[in-house]
Each structure stands twice: as structure tokens, then as C-alpha cells.
Amino acid sequence: MSHLTIDTATSRATPTPAPMKRLTIPSIRHRKGQEPIVMLTAYTTRMAQLLDAHCDMLLVGDSLGQVIYGLPSTLPVTLDMMIAHGAAVVRGSYHAVVIVDLPFGSYEASPEAAFASASRVLAETGAAGVKLEGGATMAPVVEFLTRRGIPVMGHVGLTPQAVNALGGYAARGRSNAEHAQIIDDARAIAEAGAFGIVAEGVVETLADEITAAVSVPVIGIGASAQCDGQVLVIDDMLGMFERNARFVKRYDDLAGRISAAVATYAAEVRSRAFPGPEQVYAARD
């Protein structure tokens, strides 16, 4: 388990290397059909510290656009934003494999453009790999990157960066044609060299078929318990928002607990109960 030392002068928790070896891309790939892979998003150093000992993978998702910046979608997220948060998560972790999303517009134009973006991410963050969205049309990009030493995780099914083309965030794979296309997409991405694939927002039977159809781990989100692993947005599963997608299980009501704590603080400030004797400094004799 990761250990923390506390700098009492600044009251900031800083991680120190624990006696554990960071997992690797090959070790994740070899988990296909084995113990399920635990993955969560992380966007900050402190959250990475808290998640690291429990997770096999940490995803610096472009969901930070909505979660951190209050943007209406992932589309306005920039490469610089992803790199800043990716570096923060790497600094806070010693165990989990860290993967950083390539944001919309940073990889679609050409394999060369994708390499320029992905190489910046790896060089400037220290992350282990990148994730990109798209099916068979992105296979040449995946192959180009992997042949040049950049580990790539694919993403099929509901692809949020294509929300305008898809017409919304509804589950994918309900029609026979779409069902078959998504399986073909997953196969193409795996055959191009991706070490793993996220399957998002697909019907359960399709998720099971994708998992069986490819030789690399399939990480589900709104998919199936039979996938090789699961990922959720950390703020969703901790209950930081009032509304969540159907597939989110809330493991806490952190928003409610934060609100209650702040209400208590506000009441104590207004009544002058805070700061009390324990929080003020006495004069020297």
C-alpha cells in the first residue's frame, strides 16, 4: 500500500515511493480473462494518491472538461489541459498504470498529427500510454503509434467526442447493424495493436461479444460485468453530482457530506465559535 509523509510545516500530504512496483502495459494486457482490472479516472495529484493502491489503472480522462472545468462536453478540452492533469496524476501514483486521453482534434487529422500529440503526452507527463476514441477508421492511427513505441488504448461504442455525430449519449448497439459495426471496430483496433479497449455505453450482450471477440482486455463502462475490467469517473462514483448516467453506481454521497461540513463551518464562523483556542496562537511569555 502507498505511504504518505506529512509535511507539518505546510500540512500537505506528499507521496513517498512505497515498496511496490508500478504495473506495466504488458502486465495489463496479460490480464485478459484473468482477475478483473480496476480502473478509475483521476485528475489531480491528491486524488491519484488516494486511488493508487486500489487501482490497476488510472485514466486521466477528457471527462475533466465537465468534471473539473464545468464545460458542456469534452470537445473544448485541449492537449495542454490533458498534459497538465496527466503530469499531476503521475506525480501522485507509484502503482497504477496511468493512461491519458487524447482530446478531440489532437489525433484525427493524420497518423503524424496523432504521433505529435501522443509523444508530447508521454514525454511531458510520464504516463504509460494514451487512449483515443474511434473504430476501424482509427486503426491506421493506432498501428502508426504502436509501431513507434506508443502504447494505445482504444475506445468503442459510445464515444463522447463524437456526440454531435451520434446525436446524443444513448446506449449503442441496439440495432443489428450498429451491433455488428461496433464488434468490427473493436476487432480492428485490437488487430492494429491496441493493448486494451474501453467499451462504453453498449448493450450488455454486445459487451460480452466484444470481450470474447478480441484478444486484449476490454474495460467496461456501462457495459457488462463480464468485461475484463471496469472504469468509472471518480466524481460520479463518489456522489459528487446530483445526476448520473444509468450505469453509475454511487458508492458515497460526498457532495452531501461536503455540504454538511461547510454548513457547520459557516455556522461556527458566524457564531464566532471558530477559531477556538486550539486554532489560535498564544502570545510568547
N, C-alpha and C positions, 0 to 999 in steps of 0.2 A: 504494500500500500504506500502511496506517496506520503511524504512527511513535509511538514511546514515548519519554518522557523519564524518567530515573530520579532520584528524589529521594534523594540519597545519605544524607541525614540520617535518613530513615525507611525506606530500602530498599523503597519501594513504587513500583511502576510505575504511572504515570498517563498517560492518553492525551492527546495534543495533536491538534488538528484537522489532518488531512493534506490535501494538495491533491487531494481528490476530493469530488464532490458526492453527497449521500445520494440513493439511489434513491427513487422515489415510487410511490404506489399506481398511478397511470396507467401508469408505465413497466413495472410488473409485469404489469398487465392486458394491455399491448401485446405481451407475450412469448408470448402464446398461439400455439402452433405454431411458435415460433422456438427460440432457444437454450434448453436446459433450465434451469429455475430451481433454484438450490441453496439449500436451507433446512435449518437445524438448530435445535434448541432451545438456549436459553441461559437461565440463571437468575441469574447473578452478573455484576458489572462486569468482573472479570478474564477470565472465560470469553468474554464479549462482545468484549473487546479482542482475544483470540486468534482468534476466529472471523470477525470483522467483514470483514476484507479478502478473505476467501474465499467469503463467502455473499452471496446477493442478499436473503435474508430471514432474520431471527432470530425464532423463535417462543418466547415466554415461555409455555410450556405448563403446564396444570394437572397434568401429569405430575410437577411439582415436589413434589406431595404424597407420591409414593412415593420419588422420587429424592433430594430434599433432607430431607424430614421423616420418612421411614420410615412413612408411612401405608399402610393396606392397599389403598386405592383413591384415585381423585381426588375422591370425594364429599365428604370433610370439608374440602376446600380452601376458603378464604374469599376474598372480594373484597379484603380488606386484604392478605392474603398475595400475591395476584396483583399488586396495585399496588406493594407494596414491591419485589418482584423485577423487575417491569416497569420501574420507575424506575432500578433498578441497571443493567439491560441497556441502556437508552437512554443512560445516562451513559457506558457503555463502548464505544459504537459511533458511527461517523460515516458509514458507507457503507450498511449494510443497512437495509431496511425492517423495523421492529420491530412485531410483532403480539402482542397479549396475549389469552390465553384468558379468556372469561367463565366463572367457575366455576359449578358446579351450584347451582341455586336463586337465581341472581342475575339471571335474564332470562326464565324460563319463564312467570311469572305473568301478564305482560301486556307489550305493547309499551312502555308507560310505565315499567314496572319495568326493562325492558332498557335503555331510554334513560338512566335514572338511573344504572345501573351502568356502562354504556359511557361516558357523559360523564365520570364520575369517573375512569375508567381513562385516557382521553385527557388530561384536564386535569392529573392528578396524576403521570403518567408521561412524557408527551411522546411516547408511542408513536403510530404512524401509523394503527392500526386495531385491531379486536378480532376474535376468532374465536368462533363459537358452534356447538354441535352440534345436529343435527336436520334433518329433511327438510321435506316440504311443510307440516307443521303450524307450522314456524318461519318460513315465507315471509312472513307478515304482519309478524313482528318484524323480519326483515331489511329489508323495504320501509320500515317505520317509521323505522328507524335511518338507512338510506342517504338517505332524503328529508330527513333532518335533519343531514346532513353527517358522518355517522359511517361510515367505510369498514368493511365487514364481510366476513370470510372465512367460508364455510360449512364444514361437516364432515359427511360422509355415510358410510354403510357401517357399519363397526364404530365405534360411538360409546360410548366408555368411561363417560361419565356415565350411560348407560342400561344399565349392566352388569346390574343387577338385573332389568330388564325383558327383556333379551336372554338372560339365563341363562348368561352367561359371555363369553369373549373369542374364541370360534371365528370363523373366516372367514365373511363374509356373502356372499350372492348365489348360493348353490349350488342353491337351488330356483328354478323358473321364476317363481313369484310374487314371491319376495324380489328376484330379479334385476330384474324389471320395476319393482318399487316403488322400488328404490334409484335407478334411472335417472330415474324420475319425480321423486324427491326432489331429485336434482341439478338437473334442469331447473327445478323450482320455485324453488330457492334462487338459481340464476343469473338467472332472469327477475325475481326480486324485487329484484335489484340488487347481489348479492354480486360482489366483484371477483375472487374466486377460490374454489376449493373444495378441501379436503383429502378424499381418498378413502382410507379406512383399512381394512385387513384385508378386502379384497374379492377375489374370484377374478379372475385376470388378464384373461380375456375381458370381464368386466363393467367393469373399469377402463378397458380400451380403448374400450368402448362409451360410457362416461361422458365420456371425453376427447373423443370425436367428437361427442357429443350436445350439449355446451354451448359457448358462445362465450367462456367465461372460462377462465383457466389451471386445470388440475387437478393438484394436488400429491399424489403417491402416497406411501403408507407401507404396505408390504405389499400392493402393487397391481400395477403394471406399469411396465417401463422406457419404455413409450410414453406415459406421462403427461407433462404439460408441465413437471414438476419432481419433486423427491424431498425428503422430510424424514425425519430420524431423531432420536431422543432422543440427545443428545450423549454421555451417560454410557454408553449401550448401545453405540454405535459405537466408543467408545474402550476398551471392555472393562473397565468398572468393576464389572460384576456377573458372577457365575458363570453365571447362566442368562438367556437372552434369547429373545424371540419368534423364530419361524422366519424372519421377514423381515429380521431384523437381520444385517448383515454387520459383524463386528468388525474394525476397522482397526488395532487395537493391543491390548495386554494391559496397560493402565495399572494395573489393580489388582495384577497380579503385580509390575510394576516398582515401585510404591509400597511393597508389602510387602517386597520385597528391599531397598529403600533404608532403610526403617525398621528392618529386621533388622540391617543394617550399623551404623546409628546406635546401636541398643540395645547391640550388641556393643562398640562403641567407648566408650560411656559406662561400661559395666560393667568394661571393662579400663583405664579412665582414659586411653585414647588421645585422647579428645575431652573438653574442648577442648585443642587443641595450641597451639604457640607463635603460630601465625598467627591464632588466635581469642581471644587474651587481650591485655589492655592492659599495657604495660610502665610501671613507675613513672617519673615525671619525674625528671631529674637535678637 
